[in-house]
Amino acid sequence: MRYLGAALHRAGYTVTAPLLPGHGTRVEDLDRTPWQAWAGAVEHAYDTLRGSCERVAVVGQSLGGLLALYLATRRPDVAAIASLAAPLWFEGLSARIAQWAARGLLQRLPAIPKLGGSDVRDPRVKAENPCYRSIPTGGLAELARFMRVVDESLEEVTQPLLVLHAAKDHTAPASCASRIAARAHAVRMRILPRSYHLIAADVERDIVATEVIEFLDRYCLPKEISACAT
């Protein structure tokens, strides 16, 4: 999210990008982190900004997009939301593994090897953004549970919403964007033709930054609004 956060800052916004619990440390930490801890970290970051800024918008990618949508249902004073590549479900083998993990059927398999690295097309960005080498089944189960929670609450989102997704996303099907946009009444949805999952950093990152900035400028005046990127 650093590229997008820097672009927002240059556009005049105050930005914070909290590191979610279980992320950026060890795969074992993610395996024992409940989704409520992710949501709590975002609420804390939001409340901190809200204490010093008049209005706050939330911009989230992937799990962060789900968290942005969830926060909007709990904090009616959220000014606007941008959901980037948020997953409501998976497809193929990933969907089966997520279902098995959520049902507790993979307790003897603590982690699944993650082949291919981060789902990003730009080779430089891929090299600079290494991911965990495996997917913890406990963390995957929590994500599956959280996806259902967010899906069931989409109609409670009343704030202006921007939905961005990539047509070639290998992690979250692009059809998730259509469902989010329809059920949460998005004011704008755009499907990017070239990027993979990490659209805020991928080959169309400039388009993503422009879309987010123009959206915030339009729906979140006055300009002094802050943006919380997750």
HELIX and SHEET records of a PDB file:
HELIX    1   1 ARG A    2  ARG A   10  1                                   9    
HELIX    2   2 VAL A   27  ASP A   31  1                                   5    
HELIX    3   3 TRP A   35  ARG A   50  1                                  16    
HELIX    4   4 LEU A   63  ARG A   74  1                                  12    
HELIX    5   5 GLY A   92  ALA A  102  1                                  11    
HELIX    6   6 PRO A  123  GLU A  128  1                                   6    
HELIX    7   7 THR A  137  SER A  153  1                                  17    
HELIX    8   8 LEU A  154  GLU A  156  5                                   3    
HELIX    9   9 SER A  175  ARG A  183  1                                   9    
HELIX   10  10 ARG A  205  TYR A  219  1                                  15    
SHEET    1   A 6 THR A  14  THR A  16  0                                        
SHEET    2   A 6 SER A 226  ALA A 229  1                                        
SHEET    3   A 6 VAL A  56  GLN A  61  1                                        
SHEET    4   A 6 ILE A  81  LEU A  84  1                                        
SHEET    5   A 6 LEU A 161  ALA A 166  1                                        
SHEET    6   A 6 ARG A 188  LEU A 192  1                                        
SHEET    1   B 2 ALA A 111  PRO A 113  0                                        
SHEET    2   B 2 SER A 134  PRO A 136 -1                                        
END                                                                             
